[in-house]
Amino acid sequence: MRILFLAPALATALPCTAGAEPLTFEAALERAANAAPALKASEASVRASRARAIAAGQLPDPTLSVGIDNFPISGPPAFRPRDESMTTARIGVEQAFPNPAKRRAEQTRARAAIGAAEAGQAVTAQDVRLETALAWIDLYYARRRLGQLQHLDVSLGDLQATVSARLASGSARPSQAYEPEQLRAAVSDRRAQLEAEVVKAQARLARLTGDPNVDVSGDPPLLAVDRERLRSGIGATPRLTALDADVAAAEAETDLARAAKRPDWRVSTSYGRRDPAYGDMVSVGVSIDLPLFSRKRQDPLIAAREAEADRARFSRTSGERDLNAGLTSDLADYDMHRRQLDNARATLVPLAKRRAELDMASYAAGKLDLGSALLSSLALAEAEVDVLAREADVARDAVRINYTYMEVRP
């Protein structure tokens, strides 16, 4: 099912802000993708994760040690190291070797962190596109509704001239001179509301595009609501991909905790210089960690990581259910708003238009008072504005569905 929003811009819409650069729907999305600070922040997060991954699983830096061994502080050779054969000036190097399982787990964790950062970036990009698209739609339709009211202002001006002529001829009561002005005041209230909507939508679009004078041009997008594709592709949406990345990261943390039960080891070597009369020495040693008390050290940490992994998996399941329920709800709103739009176009507006024409004809023939005729004109204007509001609802639904439940551009 395809929806084409055929809505040419009205020349009577609110004038564009001076210096603004009107943007088409696609241009607004592209501008937001290049200018939104949230996207810049997520890109920096991905770069940081990739940089950290380079060091993951690498051997620790070697340790340099320098010291003096067996320095005498008592007895006949006290504070005279040359008289003590065991006094040694020592320099050595030690290299730690974490167990291979730990190094592999660190690399896996680093890759999972990159995946989580990239998934977060995709979610942010999706949010920015959705917010930009909705802001563009809101600004577009707010301007169109405002233009529709301005058409009514023109009609009221023509009607005011007719009333003045009838007053001059004595065929109208003096109090009728104020009725067009009363209607114009009611229209002014409605216009104030729509002008506020224009300003708010423009502010939202400006926040995303970085252009304080941003405006819209062109027509809304042509969007397909493909229900089968939406249902089948929901597992690949950025939010579920991000939850999958969380599961992978939690499992990597669990593997790293398990690897801590395997011993690490270190190799050290040192060179000792003594008095030439006694000769120099070299020492080599190996030390191995002994995780003998894992029940109170490693095992609780493993249990905690496993619980975190379970939480991530349950969150993923919950997230998928939430998305499926949200899609069903949004599709229901979309169908409802489509039926309301079709009803307004096919029934409400034609009836309001016919009634307004008949009432104005009756007024012109002197069979109806001016107030009733004006109310019919106002009802027609409201019906036409309401059609635009319903059209905007359908457009917002189509955008929200496509930009939330699958990666689709119009």
N, C-alpha and C positions, 0 to 999 in steps of 0.2 A: 504494500500500500504506500503510495507516494503522495506527498502533500506539496503543492506548489503555492507559495505565498506570493500571489501577484498583487503587489501594492506599490504603485508608483509614488514617488515622493511628491508631496503637495507643495506648490509654489507659495502657498499661504502659510506654511509652517513658520515656527519661530525663527527669526533670522539667526544665522550662525554667528558664533562669537568671532570677533575680529581676529584675524590671524590664525584661525583654526584650519587644520588640514583635514578635510573629510576623509574618512577611511571606509572602504568596503568591508564587508564581513571578513573575507579572507585576509585583507591587509591588516585589520585589527588583530586577528589571531597571530599573524606573523610578527607584528610590532610587539605584542605582549610576550611572545616567545623569546624575543631578543632583549626586552627591556625589563621584564618582571624581576624584582630583587629576589623573590622566593626561588626562582629558577637559578639565579646566579648562586644563591646560597647552597642549593642542592648540588650544583655542579662542583662547587668547592668541596663539598662533603665527599663526592666521588673521587676527586683528585687526592684528597687526604687518605682515603681508604686504599687507593692504588699505591700511594707512596709508602704507606705502612706495610703493605704486602711485600715490598722488596726486601725488608729486613726480617720478615717472618721465617722462622725455621733456620736462620743462619746461626753459625757458631758464635758464642759470646766472645768478646774481645779477650785476648790473653792478658794475664796479670803479671806485671813486673814486680819483683820483690828485691829489696836491698837491705842488708843488715850486717850486724857483727855477732857472731856466735862465740860463746864461751869466753866472754870478757871477764877477767879476774877482778873480784872486788874484796877479797880477803886472803889471808895467808901471806907468805913471803912475796909472791908475785903480784900482790894487790895493786891494781891500777898500773901495772907494767906488762902490757900484753906481749911484749917481745920476750919476756921471760916465761911465757906460758905456751906450750907447744900446741894446745888445742884451740887457741884463739884464732878465729877465721873471719876474714872479710868476705861476705857472701853476696852474690848476685844471682837471681834465678828468674825463671819464667814458668807460669802455670797456665794451662789451657783446659777449660771445662768442656766436656762433651755430653750435652744432654742426650738422653736416650732417643733412638731414632723415632720411636712412636710419638714422643712429645714433639719432635721437630715436624713430623708429618702433620700432626694435629694442629700445630701453630699455622702451618701453611694452609691447611683446610679452613681454619678459622678466618684467616686473612681473606681467602677467596669468598667465604660466606659473607664477610663484612663488605666486600666490594659488591656482591650481589644485593645485599640489603640496601646499600647506598644507591645503587642504580635503580632498584625497585622504588626507593623513596623518591628519587628524581622523577621517575615515570609518574608516580602519584601526584607529585607537585605539578608536573607539566599538564597532567589531565585536569587538575583543579584550576590551573591558570587558564587553560583553554575553555573550560566550562564557564568560569566566572566572566571571562571576556565575551564569550558568545552571548551569555544571558544579559550582560550589560549593554552590548550592542543592540540586541533585540528590544530591550526595554527602552533605550533611547530612541530607536527608530519608531516604535509604535507610540511613544509618548508624544513625539513631534507630530505624527499623523493625526492623533486624536485632538491635539491642540489646533491643528489646521482645520479639522472638521468644525470645531467650535467657532473658528474665525469666519467660516462660511456663513454660520448663523448670524454673526454680527453684521455681515453685509446685508443679509435678508432683513434684519431688524432695521437697518438704516433706510432701506427702501420702504418698509412698512411705516416708519415714522413719517416719511414724506406723504404717504397716503393718508395717514391720520390727520396731519396738519391741513391737507387740502379739504378733508371732510369737515374738520372743525371750522374752517373758513366759510364753508358752504352752509354750515349749521346742521348737517346731517349726522353729526356725532356729538356725544355728550362731552363736556369739557374734561371730565375725569378720565376719559379714555386717552387723553394725551399722555398720561403718566404710565399707562400699561406697557408700552414698549420699553420704557426705561426700567420698569420693575423687572421685566424679563431679562433685559441686558445686565442688570445687577446680578441676577441668578446665574447667568452665563459667566459673568466675571468671577464669581466664586468658583465655578467649575474650572475656569481657565487658570486661576491661581493654583488650584490643586495639581493640574496637569503641568504647569510651569515648574512646580516644585519637583514633580516626578522627572522632568527633563533634567533639572539641575542635579538631582541625586544620581540618575543613571549616568550622566556625563562625568560626575565625580568618580563613580566606580570605574568607568572606562579609562579615565585619566590616570587613576591609581595603577592600573595594569599596564597601560601603554607608555606611561611617562610623559604624555603630552597634556599639559593643563588645558589646552584649548581644543581638545579632540572633538570631532564631530563625525557623523555617519553619512555615507552616500551609498547609492546602489540599492538593490533589493535584498530581502532576506534570503537565506540559502534554500536550496531544494534538498530535502532530507527524506530518506527512506526509513521507515520503521519496519524492519525485517524481524519478525518475532522468532522465527526458527533460528536465524543466525544469532540473535541475541541470546537465546537460551543455550545454544550449543557452545558459544564462545565465551560464556561468562567466567569460565575457569582461567582464561587468559587475560582478564582485566587487570590493570595495574594494582588495584588494592589486593586482589588475591595473590598476585605475583609477589607483592611485598610481604604478605603473610607466609607464603612459601619460603621466602628468603629468611624470615624470622625463624622458621622451623629449622632450616639448614644451619643457621648461626647457632641456635640452641643445641643442636646435635653435635656441632663442632666443639662447643664448649664442654659437652659431656665427654667426647673423645679425649679432649685435653686433660680433663680431670682424671679419667681412667689411666692415661699415660703417666700420671704422677706416681702411680704404684710401682712403676719400673725404675730401677736405680739409674741415676746419672753417675758419671765418673769423670775424673780429672787426672791429667798427667802433668807432673811438674819436674823440672830439672834445675839444678843450681850449680854454680861454680864457686868454690871456696879457696881463697888465697890466704896462705899462712906465711910465716917466716920462712925464707928460703932454706933454712937449715932443716925444716920439717917437711917441706913439700906441700903442693896444692892438692885439692880434692874436688871431685865431681859427685853430685848426688842425683839420683833419678827416683821418682816415686809415682805411685798410682793410688788414688783414693776413690772409693766407691760409696755412694749413699746406700743406706740400709733402711728401707721403709718397713720397719718391723712393727710399728704401731699404727697400722692402716685403719684399724677399727675406730680410732678416735681422731684420725687426721685425714687420710685420703678418702675413706669410705663415706663419711658424712658429706664431703664436698661432692663426691660422685652422685650421691642421692639427691643433693640439692640441684645439681645440673640436670639430672634425669627428670626431676619434677618440673624444672623450667622448660625442658623439651616437651613434656606432656602438656604444659600450659600453652605452649606455642601451637601444638597440633590441635588442641581443642579450640583455640582462638581461630585457627584457620577454618575449622569446620563451622564454627559460629559465623565467621565472616562470610562464608559461601552461602549459608542459610539467609543471612541478612541481605545479601545482594539479590538472591532469588526472590525474597519477599519484597524487597524494594522495587525490583523490576516489575513484579506483578502489580504492585500498587501504582507505579508510574504509568504502566500501560492502561490501567483502569482510568486514571485521570485523563490520559490522552484520548481514550475512546469517549469519555464523558464530554470533554471540551470540544471534540470534533462534532458530536451530536448537537451540542449547544450552538456551535458556530453554524452548522447546517440549518438548524431551526431558525436562528436569527436571520440568516440570509434569505431563506425560502419563505418565511412567514412573518416574523416580527417587523422587520424593516419595511417590506412591501405594504403591510397593513398600516403601519405608522405613516408611511408616505401617502397612502391613499386617503387616510383620515385627515391628514394635514391639508391635502389638496381640496378635499370636500369642504372642510371647515373654512378655509380661506375663500373658497368660492361662495359659501353661504354668507360669510362676512361681507364680501364684495356686493352680494345681492341684498344686504341689509337684513338677512334672516338669522344672523348669529352675532352675539356680542364679541367685541374685540378680544376680551380676556380669554374666552374659550378658544378662539382661533390661535391666539398666541401660545396657549398651553399645548395645543396640538403640534405647533411648530417646534416647541421645546421638546416634546416627546419624540418627535422625529429625529431631532439632533441627538438626543440622548441614545436613541436606538442605533443611530449610525456610529456614534462613539462606542457604544457597547459592542457592536460588531467588531470594531478594531480591537477592543479589549479581549474579546473571545478569540480573535485571530492571533493575538499576541500570546494568549494562553496555549493555543495549539503549537505555535512556534516554539515557545519555551519548553513545552513537554517534549517535542521532537528533539530539540537540542540537548536537553537534560538526559534523555534516554540514550541517544547516540554517543554523547561525550562521557557518560558514566559507565555504561555496560559493555562498551566495546571501543576499540581504537579505530574510529572512522572519522574521516574529514569529508565535508560536503563536496 
